[in-house]
C-alpha cells in the first residue's frame, strides 16, 4: 500500500512520469544504481533512526556512510537505526522502500548535504522496486524536511582511481 500512496502523491502533483517501477529489486543502493545505470551517489538512500524516542529519516547520497561523530554532534546521540521489524510501523514504509514521502505523522526528515553533488537523485517510492526521479530542488519541495544536515562521510578515493 505504501507504493500506491506515494504514487498517488506524485500523480496529484502532476509528476507521475517521474516514478520508475523496475522489473528487478532496487532495495539496496547497488541494486538501484545497476538497474538505472547511474552512479551510486545519485541514489538518495533514506535511513531510519530513533532520536530521543522519535523516528528520524536522513536522506543521503548512496555513496556516503553515516559519520557517527557528525551525527552525534547534530542530533545529540549516536545513530541508532530503527530495527527492521519496526520500520513500517514507525515510518509507514517497508525496509527497501523507505522514502521521505507520505510518512506517518511525527517522522522528521533531514536531507544530507551529500545530495547536493547531484543534479538528479532517485529516492525510493515506497516499494522494493520503485524509485522517483527528482532534481535536488524537487526533492526539497516534495519532502516536509526539517533542514539540511552534514552527517555523511564522503567515500574515500582510492589511489587506483587517481592513477
KOLTORVEX-574757 format. One record per atom (N, C-alpha, C, O, CB): x, y, z. Coordinates in steps of 0.02 Angstrom, whole numbers, plus 50000, padded with zeros to 5 digits. Glycine has a CB too. Example, Ala and Ser with C-alpha at 12.3 -4.5 7.8 and 13.67 -1.06 7.14 Angstrom:
REM residues 2
NODE     X     Y     Z
NODE 50660 49716 50390
NODE 50615 49775 50390
NODE 50660 49835 50390
NODE 50712 49834 50423
NODE 50565 49776 50452
NODE 50642 49888 50354
NODE 50684 49947 50357
NODE 50645 50002 50394
NODE 50670 50057 50402
NODE 50704 49970 50286
This chain:
REM residues 163
NODE     X     Y     Z
NODE 50041 49940 50000
NODE 50000 50000 50000
NODE 50043 50063 50000
NODE 50022 50116 49977
NODE 49953 50000 50060
NODE 50102 50056 50026
NODE 50148 50112 50031
NODE 50163 50142 49962
NODE 50160 50203 49953
NODE 50214 50090 50064
NODE 50179 50099 49912
NODE 50193 50123 49844
NODE 50132 50159 49816
NODE 50139 50212 49786
NODE 50213 50065 49799
NODE 50073 50131 49825
NODE 50012 50162 49798
NODE 50002 50232 49827
NODE 49981 50278 49791
NODE 49951 50118 49814
NODE 50017 50241 49891
NODE 50010 50307 49921
NODE 50060 50357 49893
NODE 50044 50415 49880
NODE 50018 50302 49997
NODE 50122 50334 49884
NODE 50174 50378 49855
NODE 50156 50394 49783
NODE 50162 50451 49761
NODE 50244 50344 49859
NODE 50134 50344 49746
NODE 50115 50355 49676
NODE 50058 50406 49671
NODE 50061 50452 49630
NODE 50093 50288 49643
NODE 50007 50399 49714
NODE 49951 50446 49714
NODE 49976 50517 49729
NODE 49954 50565 49697
NODE 49898 50426 49767
NODE 50023 50524 49776
NODE 50051 50589 49792
NODE 50081 50621 49729
NODE 50067 50679 49714
NODE 50104 50583 49847
NODE 50122 50583 49692
NODE 50155 50611 49633
NODE 50107 50621 49575
NODE 50115 50667 49535
NODE 50213 50566 49612
NODE 50056 50578 49569
NODE 50004 50588 49519
NODE 49969 50655 49533
NODE 49958 50695 49488
NODE 49953 50529 49518
NODE 49951 50665 49596
NODE 49916 50728 49616
NODE 49959 50789 49603
NODE 49932 50844 49592
NODE 49897 50725 49690
NODE 50025 50782 49604
NODE 50071 50838 49591
NODE 50088 50844 49517
NODE 50126 50889 49498
NODE 50135 50828 49632
NODE 50060 50801 49475
NODE 50074 50802 49403
NODE 50142 50775 49385
NODE 50169 50791 49332
NODE 50069 50872 49378
NODE 50170 50733 49428
NODE 50237 50706 49417
NODE 50238 50630 49411
NODE 50288 50598 49427
NODE 50283 50727 49473
NODE 50183 50601 49389
NODE 50178 50528 49384
NODE 50232 50500 49338
NODE 50256 50444 49350
NODE 50109 50508 49359
NODE 50251 50537 49287
NODE 50301 50512 49240
NODE 50370 50506 49271
NODE 50415 50476 49241
NODE 50305 50558 49180
NODE 50380 50533 49330
NODE 50445 50528 49365
NODE 50453 50462 49402
NODE 50509 50444 49421
NODE 50453 50585 49414
NODE 50399 50426 49414
NODE 50402 50363 49450
NODE 50428 50308 49405
NODE 50405 50300 49348
NODE 50332 50344 49479
NODE 50476 50271 49430
NODE 50507 50215 49393
NODE 50490 50150 49431
NODE 50510 50142 49489
NODE 50585 50225 49385
NODE 50455 50105 49398
NODE 50442 50039 49426
NODE 50486 49991 49388
NODE 50480 49985 49327
NODE 50365 50019 49422
NODE 50529 49957 49424
NODE 50579 49913 49393
NODE 50558 49840 49394
NODE 50518 49820 49436
NODE 50646 49922 49428
NODE 50585 49801 49349
NODE 50574 49729 49348
NODE 50617 49693 49398
NODE 50606 49634 49413
NODE 50586 49701 49278
NODE 50668 49728 49424
NODE 50713 49699 49473
NODE 50709 49740 49537
NODE 50681 49795 49538
NODE 50786 49697 49447
NODE 50737 49714 49590
NODE 50736 49749 49654
NODE 50782 49810 49653
NODE 50836 49809 49622
NODE 50757 49701 49710
NODE 50760 49862 49687
NODE 50802 49922 49697
NODE 50809 49934 49773
NODE 50818 49990 49795
NODE 50770 49985 49662
NODE 50806 49879 49811
NODE 50806 49884 49884
NODE 50872 49906 49914
NODE 50873 49930 49971
NODE 50787 49817 49913
NODE 50927 49900 49877
NODE 50991 49924 49901
NODE 51017 49976 49852
NODE 50995 49979 49794
NODE 51042 49866 49910
NODE 51063 50017 49874
NODE 51094 50067 49831
NODE 51124 50034 49769
NODE 51114 50058 49713
NODE 51147 50107 49869
NODE 51161 49981 49779
NODE 51195 49947 49724
NODE 51145 49921 49673
NODE 51154 49929 49613
NODE 51238 49890 49750
NODE 51092 49889 49697
NODE 51041 49862 49652
NODE 51007 49917 49613
NODE 50996 49911 49553
NODE 50989 49822 49692
NODE 50990 49972 49647
NODE 50955 50027 49614
NODE 51000 50060 49562
NODE 50977 50074 49506
NODE 50933 50079 49665
NODE 51063 50072 49579
NODE 51109 50104 49531
NODE 51119 50060 49470
NODE 51121 50085 49414
NODE 51177 50119 49565
NODE 51127 49995 49481
NODE 51136 49949 49425
NODE 51074 49948 49380
NODE 51080 49950 49319
NODE 51151 49877 49450
NODE 51015 49944 49411
NODE 50953 49942 49372
NODE 50942 50006 49332
NODE 50915 50003 49276
NODE 50894 49931 49419
NODE 50962 50063 49359
NODE 50952 50127 49324
NODE 51010 50146 49279
NODE 51003 50189 49236
NODE 50941 50182 49375
NODE 51067 50113 49290
NODE 51127 50131 49252
NODE 51155 50199 49272
NODE 51178 50237 49230
NODE 51111 50132 49178
NODE 51153 50212 49337
NODE 51179 50276 49362
NODE 51231 50264 49416
NODE 51243 50206 49436
NODE 51121 50320 49389
NODE 51260 50317 49440
NODE 51309 50313 49495
NODE 51274 50301 49561
NODE 51217 50323 49570
NODE 51352 50378 49498
NODE 51307 50267 49607
NODE 51278 50254 49674
NODE 51262 50319 49709
NODE 51213 50322 49747
NODE 51326 50213 49716
NODE 51301 50371 49698
NODE 51290 50436 49731
NODE 51225 50469 49710
NODE 51201 50514 49744
NODE 51346 50481 49716
NODE 51195 50448 49654
NODE 51132 50476 49631
NODE 51072 50443 49665
NODE 51017 50470 49664
NODE 51125 50469 49556
NODE 51083 50386 49696
NODE 51029 50354 49733
NODE 51022 50390 49800
NODE 51071 50394 49838
NODE 51042 50276 49743
NODE 50963 50415 49814
NODE 50951 50451 49877
NODE 50926 50400 49928
NODE 50866 50385 49930
NODE 50899 50509 49868
NODE 50972 50374 49968
NODE 50952 50323 50017
NODE 50921 50357 50077
NODE 50944 50410 50100
NODE 51012 50279 50038
NODE 50869 50326 50103
NODE 50833 50353 50160
NODE 50844 50307 50219
NODE 50822 50250 50219
NODE 50757 50362 50145
NODE 50880 50332 50269
NODE 50898 50293 50327
NODE 50853 50312 50386
NODE 50841 50371 50398
NODE 50972 50303 50345
NODE 50829 50262 50423
NODE 50783 50275 50479
NODE 50817 50264 50546
NODE 50846 50212 50560
NODE 50722 50230 50474
NODE 50813 50316 50586
NODE 50845 50316 50652
NODE 50793 50333 50706
NODE 50740 50359 50692
NODE 50903 50367 50655
NODE 50812 50316 50768
NODE 50774 50338 50826
NODE 50817 50391 50861
NODE 50874 50377 50880
NODE 50756 50279 50875
NODE 50790 50450 50870
NODE 50823 50504 50905
NODE 50775 50529 50959
NODE 50721 50553 50944
NODE 50844 50563 50856
NODE 50796 50524 51022
NODE 50754 50544 51078
NODE 50685 50511 51073
NODE 50633 50544 51083
NODE 50746 50620 51080
NODE 50684 50447 51059
NODE 50624 50405 51054
NODE 50578 50423 50995
NODE 50523 50396 50991
NODE 50585 50411 51118
NODE 50600 50466 50951
NODE 50561 50486 50892
NODE 50594 50461 50828
NODE 50655 50457 50824
NODE 50551 50562 50890
NODE 50552 50445 50777
NODE 50581 50423 50713
NODE 50609 50482 50673
NODE 50577 50535 50667
NODE 50528 50386 50672
NODE 50668 50473 50647
NODE 50702 50524 50607
NODE 50729 50490 50544
NODE 50760 50437 50547
NODE 50760 50558 50647
NODE 50716 50521 50487
NODE 50744 50497 50424
NODE 50799 50544 50401
NODE 50792 50605 50405
NODE 50689 50491 50370
NODE 50853 50516 50378
NODE 50907 50555 50347
NODE 50913 50529 50276
NODE 50926 50470 50264
NODE 50975 50548 50387
NODE 50904 50574 50228
NODE 50910 50557 50157
NODE 50980 50580 50136
NODE 50997 50638 50143
NODE 50854 50591 50113
NODE 51019 50533 50111
NODE 51089 50548 50092
NODE 51105 50516 50025
NODE 51071 50470 50002
NODE 51138 50522 50147
NODE 51158 50540 49994
NODE 51182 50510 49932
NODE 51202 50438 49947
NODE 51229 50422 50000
NODE 51242 50550 49903
NODE 51188 50394 49900
NODE 51201 50323 49909
NODE 51273 50303 49920
NODE 51286 50249 49945
NODE 51175 50287 49852
NODE 51319 50347 49902
NODE 51390 50330 49909
NODE 51421 50355 49974
NODE 51482 50352 49982
NODE 51428 50358 49851
NODE 51380 50379 50020
NODE 51407 50401 50085
NODE 51382 50356 50141
NODE 51329 50326 50135
NODE 51389 50475 50099
NODE 51421 50354 50194
NODE 51401 50318 50255
NODE 51388 50371 50308
NODE 51410 50428 50302
NODE 51455 50266 50278
NODE 51353 50352 50361
NODE 51343 50399 50416
NODE 51408 50407 50454
NODE 51444 50359 50467
NODE 51286 50375 50462
NODE 51422 50469 50472
NODE 51480 50485 50513
NODE 51455 50491 50585
NODE 51420 50538 50602
NODE 51516 50552 50489
NODE 51473 50442 50626
NODE 51447 50439 50695
NODE 51459 50504 50734
NODE 51416 50528 50770
NODE 51478 50382 50732
NODE 51519 50532 50726
NODE 51537 50593 50762
NODE 51494 50652 50740
NODE 51469 50690 50781
NODE 51612 50609 50751
NODE 51485 50660 50674
NODE 51444 50715 50648
NODE 51371 50706 50668
NODE 51337 50754 50687
NODE 51450 50718 50571
NODE 51347 50643 50665
NODE 51278 50628 50684
NODE 51266 50647 50757
NODE 51217 50680 50773
NODE 51262 50554 50672
NODE 51311 50625 50800
NODE 51303 50640 50872
NODE 51306 50715 50885
NODE 51269 50741 50926
NODE 51357 50604 50912
NODE 51350 50750 50850
NODE 51355 50822 50857
NODE 51290 50857 50837
NODE 51269 50904 50869
NODE 51414 50849 50816
NODE 51259 50833 50784
NODE 51197 50864 50758
NODE 51135 50844 50799
NODE 51093 50887 50813
NODE 51187 50846 50686
NODE 51130 50780 50816
NODE 51069 50755 50848
NODE 51075 50741 50923
NODE 51026 50724 50955
NODE 51047 50693 50814
NODE 51135 50747 50950
NODE 51145 50738 51022
NODE 51147 50665 51044
NODE 51147 50652 51104
NODE 51091 50772 51058
NODE 51150 50620 50998
NODE 51153 50548 51014
NODE 51187 50512 50956
NODE 51187 50537 50899
NODE 51082 50519 51028
NODE 51214 50455 50970
NODE 51244 50417 50915
NODE 51188 50387 50873
NODE 51132 50377 50897
NODE 51292 50360 50942
NODE 51202 50373 50809
NODE 51149 50347 50765
NODE 51125 50278 50786
NODE 51166 50232 50794
NODE 51173 50345 50693
NODE 51060 50271 50797
NODE 51030 50206 50813
NODE 50976 50192 50761
NODE 50924 50224 50760
NODE 51000 50206 50886
NODE 50990 50144 50718
NODE 50942 50125 50666
NODE 50879 50096 50697
NODE 50883 50061 50748
NODE 50974 50075 50616
NODE 50823 50110 50667
NODE 50760 50079 50689
NODE 50764 50005 50667
NODE 50780 49991 50609
NODE 50697 50115 50658
NODE 50751 49958 50712
NODE 50753 49888 50693
NODE 50706 49874 50634
NODE 50651 49901 50631
NODE 50734 49842 50754
NODE 50729 49833 50587
NODE 50692 49819 50526
NODE 50619 49800 50537
NODE 50575 49822 50500
NODE 50725 49764 50489
NODE 50605 49760 50589
NODE 50536 49738 50601
NODE 50491 49795 50624
NODE 50430 49788 50624
NODE 50536 49681 50652
NODE 50520 49852 50645
NODE 50480 49909 50669
NODE 50476 49967 50619
NODE 50441 50016 50631
NODE 50508 49934 50734
NODE 50513 49961 50563
NODE 50517 50017 50516
NODE 50448 50035 50488
NODE 50429 50094 50489
NODE 50564 50000 50459
NODE 50411 49987 50462
NODE 50345 50002 50433
NODE 50298 50034 50484
NODE 50263 50082 50469
NODE 50312 49938 50405
NODE 50298 50007 50544
NODE 50256 50032 50598
NODE 50273 50105 50615
NODE 50228 50145 50627
NODE 50262 49988 50660
NODE 50337 50121 50617
NODE 50359 50188 50639
NODE 50362 50239 50582
NODE 50350 50298 50593
NODE 50427 50183 50671
NODE 50378 50216 50521
NODE 50389 50261 50465
NODE 50331 50260 50415
NODE 50310 50312 50390
NODE 50453 50242 50429
NODE 50304 50201 50402
NODE 50250 50194 50354
NODE 50270 50159 50290
NODE 50228 50148 50247
NODE 50223 50261 50338
NODE 50333 50140 50284
NODE 50359 50104 50225
NODE 50400 50044 50248
NODE 50431 50046 50301
NODE 50401 50151 50180
NODE 50400 49992 50207
NODE 50441 49933 50222
NODE 50514 49947 50207
NODE 50530 49990 50166
NODE 50416 49873 50182
NODE 50557 49910 50240
NODE 50629 49912 50226
NODE 50639 49897 50151
NODE 50607 49852 50124
NODE 50670 49861 50271
NODE 50682 49935 50119
NODE 50693 49928 50048
NODE 50652 49976 50006
NODE 50668 49988 49948
NODE 50677 49858 50027
NODE 50600 50004 50036
NODE 50558 50052 50002
NODE 50549 50116 50041
NODE 50509 50159 50023
NODE 50490 50022 49987
NODE 50587 50122 50096
NODE 50582 50182 50138
NODE 50600 50244 50098
NODE 50652 50246 50064
NODE 50627 50176 50202
NODE 50558 50293 50101
NODE 50568 50355 50064
NODE 50542 50414 50105
NODE 50506 50403 50154
NODE 50534 50352 49994
NODE 50559 50475 50086
NODE 50539 50533 50126
NODE 50471 50562 50106
NODE 50459 50621 50118
NODE 50591 50586 50120
NODE 50427 50522 50076
NODE 50362 50545 50054
NODE 50307 50504 50088
NODE 50316 50445 50102
NODE 50356 50539 49977
NODE 50251 50536 50101
NODE 50191 50503 50128
NODE 50210 50461 50189
NODE 50208 50400 50188
NODE 50158 50458 50074
NODE 50228 50496 50242
NODE 50253 50465 50303
NODE 50201 50466 50358
NODE 50152 50504 50355
NODE 50316 50499 50326
NODE 50211 50424 50408
NODE 50169 50427 50468
NODE 50182 50494 50503
NODE 50236 50523 50496
NODE 50184 50367 50517
NODE 50134 50519 50539
NODE 50144 50583 50573
NODE 50198 50577 50627
NODE 50205 50525 50658
NODE 50078 50608 50605
NODE 50234 50631 50636
NODE 50287 50632 50686
NODE 50356 50613 50661
NODE 50405 50617 50698
NODE 50269 50588 50742
NODE 50361 50592 50598
NODE 50425 50573 50570
NODE 50460 50636 50544
NODE 50432 50672 50503
NODE 50417 50520 50513
NODE 50519 50649 50570
NODE 50558 50707 50548
NODE 50606 50685 50493
NODE 50636 50632 50496
NODE 50597 50739 50607
NODE 50612 50728 50442
NODE 50655 50713 50385
NODE 50710 50766 50380
NODE 50697 50826 50386
NODE 50614 50710 50319
NODE 50771 50742 50368
NODE 50829 50786 50357
NODE 50862 50765 50293
NODE 50866 50705 50277
NODE 50879 50784 50418
NODE 50887 50813 50255
NODE 50923 50799 50193
NODE 50997 50812 50206
NODE 51016 50864 50231
NODE 50897 50843 50134
NODE 51039 50763 50188
NODE 51111 50770 50198
NODE 51141 50808 50139
NODE 51120 50800 50081
NODE 51145 50701 50205
NODE 51189 50851 50154
NODE 51221 50893 50102
NODE 51254 50851 50046
NODE 51267 50878 49993
NODE 51273 50938 50134
NODE 51266 50788 50058
NODE 51296 50745 50007
NODE 51252 50741 49944
NODE 51277 50728 49890
NODE 51308 50674 50034
NODE 51188 50752 49952
NODE 51142 50751 49894
NODE 51156 50807 49845
NODE 51142 50801 49786
NODE 51070 50755 49918
NODE 51184 50862 49870
NODE 51195 50921 49828
NODE 51247 50911 49774
NODE 51255 50954 49731
NODE 51215 50980 49871
NODE 51283 50855 49776
NODE 51332 50840 49724
NODE 51299 50818 49658
NODE 51333 50810 49608
NODE 51380 50785 49748
NODE 51233 50810 49659
NODE 51197 50784 49601
NODE 51146 50835 49574
NODE 51120 50876 49610
NODE 51161 50720 49620
NODE 51134 50830 49509
NODE 51079 50868 49479
NODE 51014 50830 49487
NODE 50961 50859 49500
NODE 51093 50882 49404
NODE 51018 50763 49480
NODE 50960 50719 49485
NODE 50974 50665 49536
NODE 51029 50639 49540
NODE 50943 50688 49416
NODE 50924 50650 49577
NODE 50929 50596 49626
NODE 50869 50549 49619
NODE 50817 50568 49591
NODE 50933 50624 49699
NODE 50877 50489 49646
NODE 50825 50438 49641
NODE 50810 50409 49710
NODE 50840 50360 49730
NODE 50846 50382 49593
NODE 50763 50439 49747
NODE 50742 50407 49809
NODE 50692 50351 49794
NODE 50661 50349 49741
NODE 50710 50460 49857
NODE 50685 50305 49842
NODE 50635 50252 49835
NODE 50566 50284 49832
NODE 50556 50342 49850
NODE 50640 50202 49895
NODE 50518 50244 49809
NODE 50449 50268 49803
NODE 50400 50223 49840
NODE 50343 50215 49819
NODE 50429 50273 49729
NODE 50423 50193 49895
NODE 50377 50155 49937
NODE 50377 50080 49929
NODE 50341 50045 49964
NODE 50311 50180 49926
NODE 50417 50054 49881
NODE 50421 49981 49874
NODE 50493 49962 49855
NODE 50534 50005 49842
NODE 50371 49956 49819
NODE 50506 49897 49855
NODE 50574 49872 49842
NODE 50593 49874 49769
NODE 50649 49855 49751
NODE 50580 49802 49868
NODE 50549 49897 49725
NODE 50566 49901 49654
NODE 50541 49966 49622
NODE 50527 49968 49562
NODE 50537 49841 49618
NODE 50536 50018 49662
NODE 50513 50082 49634
NODE 50556 50139 49659
NODE 50580 50140 49715
NODE 50439 50095 49651
NODE 50565 50188 49614
NODE 50603 50248 49630
NODE 50568 50307 49597
NODE 50523 50298 49555
NODE 50678 50242 49605
NODE 50588 50367 49616
NODE 50562 50427 49584
NODE 50621 50471 49565
NODE 50666 50482 49605
NODE 50511 50465 49631
NODE 50620 50496 49504
NODE 50674 50538 49478
NODE 50658 50612 49493
NODE 50607 50638 49469
NODE 50685 50527 49401
NODE 50702 50644 49532
NODE 50690 50713 49552
NODE 50755 50753 49550
NODE 50810 50725 49560
NODE 50660 50716 49623
NODE 50749 50817 49538
NODE 50806 50861 49549
NODE 50812 50871 49624
NODE 50765 50856 49661
NODE 50799 50931 49511
NODE 50868 50896 49648
NODE 50876 50908 49719
NODE 50825 50960 49743
NODE 50797 50953 49797
NODE 50948 50931 49736
NODE 50812 51011 49702
NODE 50761 51061 49720
NODE 50691 51029 49725
NODE 50652 51047 49769
NODE 50760 51118 49666
NODE 50676 50983 49680
NODE 50612 50948 49684
NODE 50608 50903 49745
NODE 50556 50897 49777
NODE 50600 50906 49620
NODE 50664 50872 49763
NODE 50666 50832 49824
NODE 50650 50876 49884
NODE 50611 50857 49928
NODE 50735 50798 49833
NODE 50680 50935 49886
NODE 50664 50983 49940
NODE 50590 50999 49940
NODE 50558 50999 49993
NODE 50706 51048 49931
NODE 50562 51012 49882
NODE 50492 51034 49877
NODE 50443 50979 49897
NODE 50388 50994 49921
NODE 50478 51056 49807
NODE 50461 50916 49887
NODE 50414 50862 49898
NODE 50426 50822 49962
NODE 50396 50770 49973
NODE 50415 50815 49841
NODE 50470 50847 50004
NODE 50479 50818 50071
NODE 50465 50873 50121
NODE 50482 50931 50110
NODE 50552 50787 50080
NODE 50435 50855 50175
NODE 50425 50903 50230
NODE 50487 50900 50274
NODE 50484 50881 50332
NODE 50359 50888 50271
NODE 50544 50920 50244
NODE 50607 50911 50280
NODE 50618 50968 50329
NODE 50596 51025 50319
NODE 50664 50907 50232
NODE 50653 50951 50384
NODE 50668 50998 50437
NODE 50726 51043 50419
NODE 50729 51100 50442
NODE 50682 50961 50502
NODE 50772 51018 50378
NODE 50829 51058 50359
NODE 50884 51015 50330
NODE 50880 50953 50329
NODE 50855 51097 50417
NODE 50936 51049 50306
NODE 50995 51015 50280
NODE 51042 50999 50338
NODE 51049 51039 50384
NODE 51031 51058 50226
NODE 51073 50941 50336
NODE 51122 50921 50386
NODE 51185 50896 50351
NODE 51184 50879 50292
NODE 51092 50866 50433
NODE 51239 50894 50389
NODE 51302 50866 50364
NODE 51322 50810 50411
NODE 51362 50821 50457
NODE 51358 50921 50358
NODE 51294 50751 50399
NODE 51308 50693 50442
NODE 51337 50634 50403
NODE 51345 50580 50431
NODE 51245 50672 50478
NODE 51352 50645 50340
NODE 51379 50592 50298
NODE 51455 50595 50295
NODE 51486 50648 50302
NODE 51350 50596 50230
NODE 51484 50537 50282
NODE 51556 50531 50273
NODE 51568 50517 50200
NODE 51547 50465 50174
NODE 51587 50474 50320
NODE 51601 50563 50166
NODE 51614 50555 50095
NODE 51657 50493 50084
NODE 51701 50478 50124
NODE 51648 50617 50065
NODE 51646 50457 50029
NODE 51686 50398 50016
NODE 51758 50418 50001
NODE 51771 50471 49971
NODE 51657 50358 49957
NODE 51804 50376 50022
NODE 51874 50389 50008
NODE 51889 50372 49936
NODE 51864 50323 49909
NODE 51920 50349 50056
NODE 51931 50412 49905
NODE 51952 50399 49836
NODE 52012 50353 49839
NODE 52063 50369 49870
NODE 51968 50465 49797
NODE 52007 50296 49806
NODE 52064 50250 49807
NODE 52120 50276 49763
NODE 52109 50313 49716
NODE 52042 50180 49785
NODE 52181 50256 49780
NODE 52239 50276 49741
NODE 52234 50250 49669
NODE 52258 50282 49623
NODE 52304 50250 49774
NODE 52202 50192 49661
NODE 52194 50163 49594
NODE 52152 50207 49549
NODE 52166 50213 49489
NODE 52163 50094 49599
NODE 52100 50239 49577
NODE 52056 50280 49535
NODE 52090 50347 49517
NODE 52068 50380 49470
NODE 51990 50293 49571
NODE 52141 50366 49553
NODE 52177 50428 49538
NODE 52227 50416 49481
NODE 52237 50460 49439
NODE 52214 50454 49601
NODE 52257 50358 49479
NODE 52308 50342 49428
NODE 52279 50327 49361
NODE 52315 50313 49314
NODE 52350 50285 49450
